[in-house]
Amino acid sequence: MRAAWASTPEALRAGVARALGSAAAGHWDLRGGMSPGPAVGLRLADGRRVFVKAESARVRAHNHAMVRRESAILDELPVSVPAPRRLATVECGPWVALVTTWAEGAGGALWTDASIEAVARACRTTSGHQAPAAFAPVAQRLFGFDGWERMLKADGEGGSERMLEVGAEDAWEREHLEPAAAMVAGWEGWTAGNALVHRDIRVDNTARGEEATLLDWAYASAGAAWIDLAQLAADVVASGHEAGPHVATDRAYRLLQDLPPEASRFVVGLAGMWRFRSATVRDVVLPIAAWRRARALALRPLVTRLIAERPAAAA
């Protein structure tokens, strides 16, 4: 549950008003996302609508650092990238607030065919740009991407003590651990590239209309041009489609068929990353472990199919 905008220090809210040159005439708190700090829409006295996210380093230093990183990233994005524009970054004691232009478009927790198409276009537009020189390689924005391999090693250790159980938990994992690990092997090499990559495509990180805007750019990096489309395919299954899980898996599979084989390997890697991190990264502020595990479980039908159809080189 995010904190409310009204719970932030008055000095921070006043600083935002000064930076924008207009007082807030009203606001509405937004829900969702993976951060504890407030996310809010502001209606300004001069008629503008803007978006603000704020984090306190005392609540979670990681999210505070992410807001600062995103502030710097937004300034580097070409104007033709479908992203909000940074208007101000305000720091007040342990707090930091990022203010951007308001992104028009629908929210909603589930994908539709139309929203998949709109976000896919936005991903292609983004990857058509070369990443700015200062952006890190995508391998530095993927954590635990060798999850299947690490689980395979843990499974082979038998009863050795571990922080949390990370070996195969059921028959499906015992059957698929080895081929999944093989598919993801060498990922640092085959994910590399110089295309601009958002790297965190999720349904709640998009504003979706006839065209789409990509939100939350803290993980932006340089990588292979197909990465965001592969992440979109994974999220269609993990977040869900309005027509149900079978349609979600079908739409994701269709997306992947138009991409290089490495895109399918990437989806398998994401499933392993979420499964491994759900077991090894303890919740601090938000219940993220259960969210990660649910995504890994949702992806099983798609991962099963991708492993069965894997190219011989990845077998």
C-alpha positions as CSV (number, residue, x, y, z in Angstrom):
1,M,0.0,0.0,0.0
2,R,1.5,3.3,-1.0
3,A,1.6,6.2,1.4
4,A,-0.7,9.2,0.7
5,W,0.6,12.5,-0.7
6,A,-0.8,14.2,2.4
7,S,1.5,12.2,4.6
8,T,4.6,13.8,3.0
9,P,6.3,16.7,4.7
10,E,4.6,20.1,4.0
11,A,8.0,21.4,3.0
12,L,8.3,18.9,0.2
13,R,4.9,19.7,-1.1
14,A,5.7,23.4,-1.0
15,G,9.0,22.8,-2.8
16,V,7.1,21.0,-5.6
17,A,4.7,24.0,-5.9
18,R,7.7,26.4,-6.1
19,A,9.5,24.3,-8.7
20,L,6.4,24.2,-10.9
21,G,5.5,27.9,-10.4
22,S,2.0,27.0,-9.4
23,A,0.2,25.8,-6.3
24,A,-1.8,22.5,-6.3
25,A,-5.5,23.0,-6.6
26,G,-6.3,19.4,-6.0
27,H,-4.8,15.9,-6.0
28,W,-5.7,12.3,-6.3
29,D,-3.5,9.5,-4.8
30,L,-2.7,6.6,-7.2
31,R,-2.4,3.0,-6.2
32,G,-0.3,0.1,-7.5
33,G,3.3,-0.1,-8.4
34,M,6.2,-1.6,-6.4
35,S,7.2,1.4,-4.2
36,P,6.1,2.4,-0.7
37,G,6.1,6.2,-1.4
38,P,3.2,8.2,-2.7
39,A,2.3,8.5,-6.4
40,V,-0.1,11.3,-7.1
41,G,-1.8,13.3,-9.8
42,L,-1.8,17.0,-9.1
43,R,-4.2,19.5,-10.6
44,L,-2.4,22.9,-10.6
45,A,-3.9,26.3,-10.1
46,D,-2.7,27.2,-13.6
47,G,-4.7,24.3,-15.1
48,R,-2.0,21.8,-15.7
49,R,-2.0,18.2,-14.6
50,V,1.2,16.6,-13.5
51,F,2.4,13.4,-12.0
52,V,4.5,13.2,-8.8
53,K,6.2,10.2,-7.1
54,A,8.1,10.7,-3.8
55,E,10.3,8.4,-1.7
56,S,11.9,8.7,1.7
57,A,15.4,7.2,2.2
58,R,14.4,6.5,5.8
59,V,11.6,4.2,4.5
60,R,13.5,2.5,1.8
61,A,16.8,3.7,0.5
62,H,16.6,1.6,-2.7
63,N,13.4,3.3,-3.9
64,H,14.8,6.8,-3.0
65,A,17.9,6.0,-5.2
66,M,15.6,4.7,-8.0
67,V,13.7,8.1,-8.1
68,R,17.0,9.9,-8.4
69,R,18.2,7.6,-11.1
70,E,15.0,8.0,-13.1
71,S,15.3,11.8,-12.9
72,A,18.7,11.6,-14.6
73,I,17.5,9.0,-17.1
74,L,14.5,11.1,-18.2
75,D,16.7,14.0,-19.0
76,E,18.7,11.8,-21.4
77,L,15.8,10.4,-23.4
78,P,15.2,11.7,-26.9
79,V,11.9,13.6,-27.3
80,S,10.7,11.0,-29.7
81,V,10.7,8.3,-27.1
82,P,7.1,7.6,-25.7
83,A,8.0,8.7,-22.1
84,P,6.8,11.4,-19.7
85,R,9.0,14.5,-19.5
86,R,10.7,15.5,-16.3
87,L,9.5,18.9,-15.0
88,A,11.3,19.0,-11.6
89,T,13.2,17.0,-9.0
90,V,12.8,18.3,-5.4
91,E,14.8,17.1,-2.5
92,C,13.8,17.9,1.1
93,G,15.7,16.1,3.9
94,P,15.4,12.4,3.4
95,W,12.7,12.9,0.7
96,V,13.0,13.2,-3.0
97,A,10.1,13.9,-5.4
98,L,10.1,13.5,-9.2
99,V,7.6,15.6,-11.1
100,T,6.7,14.7,-14.7
101,T,4.2,15.6,-17.4
102,W,0.9,13.7,-17.0
103,A,0.7,10.6,-19.3
104,E,-2.7,10.4,-20.9
105,G,-4.2,6.9,-21.3
106,A,-6.0,4.2,-19.5
107,G,-4.6,2.2,-16.6
108,G,-6.2,-1.1,-15.6
109,A,-4.7,-4.3,-14.2
110,L,-5.2,-6.5,-17.2
111,W,-4.0,-6.4,-20.8
112,T,-6.3,-6.2,-23.9
113,D,-5.5,-7.0,-27.5
114,A,-5.6,-3.2,-28.2
115,S,-3.3,-2.3,-25.3
116,I,-0.8,-5.0,-26.2
117,E,-0.6,-3.6,-29.8
118,A,-0.2,0.0,-28.5
119,V,2.6,-0.9,-26.0
120,A,4.3,-3.1,-28.6
121,R,4.5,0.0,-30.9
122,A,5.9,2.1,-28.1
123,C,8.5,-0.6,-27.4
124,R,9.5,-0.7,-31.1
125,T,9.8,3.1,-31.1
126,T,11.9,3.1,-28.0
127,S,14.3,0.4,-29.3
128,G,14.7,2.3,-32.6
129,H,16.9,4.7,-30.6
130,Q,20.4,4.1,-29.6
131,A,20.9,4.1,-25.9
132,P,22.7,7.2,-24.5
133,A,26.3,6.6,-23.8
134,A,25.8,6.9,-20.0
135,F,23.3,4.1,-19.8
136,A,24.4,0.9,-18.2
137,P,24.4,-2.4,-20.1
138,V,21.1,-4.3,-19.6
139,A,23.0,-7.1,-17.8
140,Q,23.5,-4.6,-14.9
141,R,19.7,-4.1,-14.7
142,L,18.8,-7.8,-14.4
143,F,19.2,-9.3,-10.9
144,G,19.2,-13.1,-10.4
145,F,18.7,-13.7,-14.1
146,D,20.6,-17.0,-13.7
147,G,18.0,-18.1,-11.3
148,W,17.3,-21.5,-12.9
149,E,21.0,-22.3,-12.9
150,R,21.4,-21.3,-9.3
151,M,18.3,-23.4,-8.3
152,L,19.7,-26.3,-10.2
153,K,22.9,-26.1,-8.2
154,A,21.0,-25.8,-5.0
155,D,18.9,-28.7,-5.9
156,G,22.0,-30.8,-6.3
157,E,23.3,-29.9,-2.9
158,G,20.7,-32.1,-1.2
159,G,20.1,-31.1,2.4
160,S,22.7,-28.3,2.7
161,E,21.6,-25.3,4.6
162,R,20.5,-22.2,2.6
163,M,18.9,-19.0,3.6
164,L,15.6,-20.1,2.0
165,E,14.6,-23.2,0.0
166,V,15.7,-22.7,-3.6
167,G,15.8,-26.2,-5.0
168,A,13.0,-27.6,-7.1
169,E,9.8,-27.4,-5.2
170,D,7.6,-29.8,-7.3
171,A,7.6,-32.2,-10.2
172,W,7.3,-29.4,-12.8
173,E,10.5,-27.7,-11.6
174,R,12.4,-31.0,-11.3
175,E,11.5,-31.7,-14.9
176,H,12.3,-28.3,-16.3
177,L,15.2,-26.9,-14.2
178,E,17.9,-28.3,-16.4
179,P,16.6,-27.4,-19.8
180,A,15.5,-23.9,-18.5
181,A,19.0,-23.3,-17.1
182,A,20.5,-24.4,-20.5
183,M,18.2,-22.0,-22.4
184,V,19.3,-19.0,-20.3
185,A,23.1,-19.9,-20.3
186,G,25.3,-17.1,-21.6
187,W,22.6,-14.5,-21.2
188,E,25.0,-11.7,-20.5
189,G,26.2,-12.1,-24.1
190,W,23.0,-12.6,-26.0
191,T,21.1,-9.8,-24.3
192,A,23.8,-7.2,-25.1
193,G,23.3,-4.4,-27.6
194,N,23.2,-0.7,-28.0
195,A,19.4,-0.2,-28.4
196,L,17.5,1.9,-25.8
197,V,15.8,-0.6,-23.5
198,H,13.1,0.4,-20.9
199,R,13.7,-3.0,-19.2
200,D,10.6,-2.9,-16.9
201,I,7.6,-3.3,-19.2
202,R,4.6,-4.1,-17.0
203,V,0.9,-3.3,-17.3
204,D,1.2,-0.9,-14.4
205,N,4.2,0.8,-16.1
206,T,2.2,2.0,-19.1
207,A,-0.5,4.5,-19.9
208,R,-2.5,2.9,-22.7
209,G,-4.7,4.5,-25.3
210,E,-4.6,4.5,-29.1
211,E,-0.9,5.1,-28.5
212,A,1.0,4.2,-25.3
213,T,3.4,6.0,-23.0
214,L,6.0,4.0,-21.1
215,L,6.4,4.9,-17.4
216,D,9.0,4.3,-14.7
217,W,12.3,4.5,-16.5
218,A,14.7,3.7,-13.6
219,Y,15.9,0.5,-15.2
220,A,16.5,1.9,-18.7
221,S,19.7,0.6,-20.2
222,A,21.5,-0.5,-23.4
223,G,20.6,-3.9,-24.8
224,A,19.2,-6.0,-27.6
225,A,16.4,-4.3,-29.5
226,W,13.9,-7.1,-28.8
227,I,14.2,-7.1,-25.0
228,D,11.2,-4.9,-24.2
229,L,8.9,-6.9,-26.6
230,A,10.0,-10.1,-24.8
231,Q,9.3,-8.5,-21.5
232,L,5.9,-7.4,-22.8
233,A,5.1,-11.0,-23.8
234,A,6.1,-12.2,-20.3
235,D,4.0,-9.6,-18.6
236,V,0.9,-10.3,-20.7
237,V,0.9,-13.8,-19.1
238,A,2.2,-12.7,-15.6
239,S,-0.3,-9.8,-15.2
240,G,-3.1,-11.4,-17.2
241,H,-5.4,-10.7,-20.2
242,E,-9.0,-9.7,-19.8
243,A,-10.0,-12.8,-21.8
244,G,-8.2,-15.2,-19.4
245,P,-5.0,-17.1,-19.0
246,H,-5.2,-19.2,-22.2
247,V,-5.6,-16.1,-24.3
248,A,-2.8,-14.4,-22.4
249,T,-0.4,-17.3,-23.2
250,D,-1.5,-17.3,-26.8
251,R,-1.0,-13.6,-27.3
252,A,2.5,-13.8,-25.6
253,Y,3.4,-16.7,-27.9
254,R,2.4,-14.8,-30.9
255,L,4.5,-11.8,-29.9
256,L,7.5,-14.1,-29.5
257,Q,7.1,-15.7,-32.9
258,D,8.0,-12.4,-34.6
259,L,11.2,-12.0,-32.6
260,P,14.6,-13.7,-32.6
261,P,14.9,-17.0,-30.7
262,E,16.7,-15.1,-27.9
263,A,13.5,-13.4,-27.0
264,S,12.0,-16.8,-25.9
265,R,15.1,-17.5,-23.9
266,F,14.7,-14.1,-22.2
267,V,11.1,-15.0,-21.1
268,V,12.4,-18.3,-19.6
269,G,15.1,-16.3,-17.8
270,L,12.5,-13.9,-16.4
271,A,10.5,-16.8,-15.0
272,G,13.7,-18.1,-13.3
273,M,14.6,-14.7,-12.0
274,W,11.2,-14.2,-10.4
275,R,11.1,-17.7,-9.0
276,F,14.7,-17.5,-7.6
277,R,14.2,-14.0,-6.1
278,S,10.9,-14.9,-4.6
279,A,12.8,-17.5,-2.5
280,T,15.9,-15.6,-1.7
281,V,15.0,-11.9,-1.3
282,R,13.0,-11.3,1.9
283,D,10.2,-8.7,1.9
284,V,11.3,-5.4,3.5
285,V,8.4,-3.0,3.1
286,L,6.1,-4.5,0.4
287,P,5.0,-8.1,-0.2
288,I,7.1,-8.5,-3.3
289,A,8.1,-12.1,-2.8
290,A,4.6,-13.5,-3.3
291,W,4.1,-11.2,-6.4
292,R,7.3,-12.7,-7.9
293,R,6.3,-16.2,-7.2
294,A,2.9,-15.7,-8.7
295,R,4.4,-14.4,-11.9
296,A,6.8,-17.4,-12.1
297,L,3.9,-19.8,-11.7
298,A,1.7,-18.0,-14.2
299,L,4.5,-18.3,-16.8
300,R,4.8,-22.1,-16.5
301,P,2.6,-23.0,-19.5
302,L,4.4,-20.6,-21.8
303,V,7.8,-21.7,-20.5
304,T,6.9,-25.4,-21.0
305,R,6.1,-24.6,-24.6
306,L,9.2,-22.5,-25.2
307,I,11.5,-25.2,-23.7
308,A,9.8,-27.9,-25.9
309,E,10.4,-25.8,-29.0
310,R,13.9,-24.5,-28.1
311,P,16.4,-24.3,-30.9
312,A,19.0,-27.1,-30.9
313,A,21.7,-24.6,-30.0
314,A,19.9,-23.8,-26.7
315,A,19.0,-27.4,-25.9
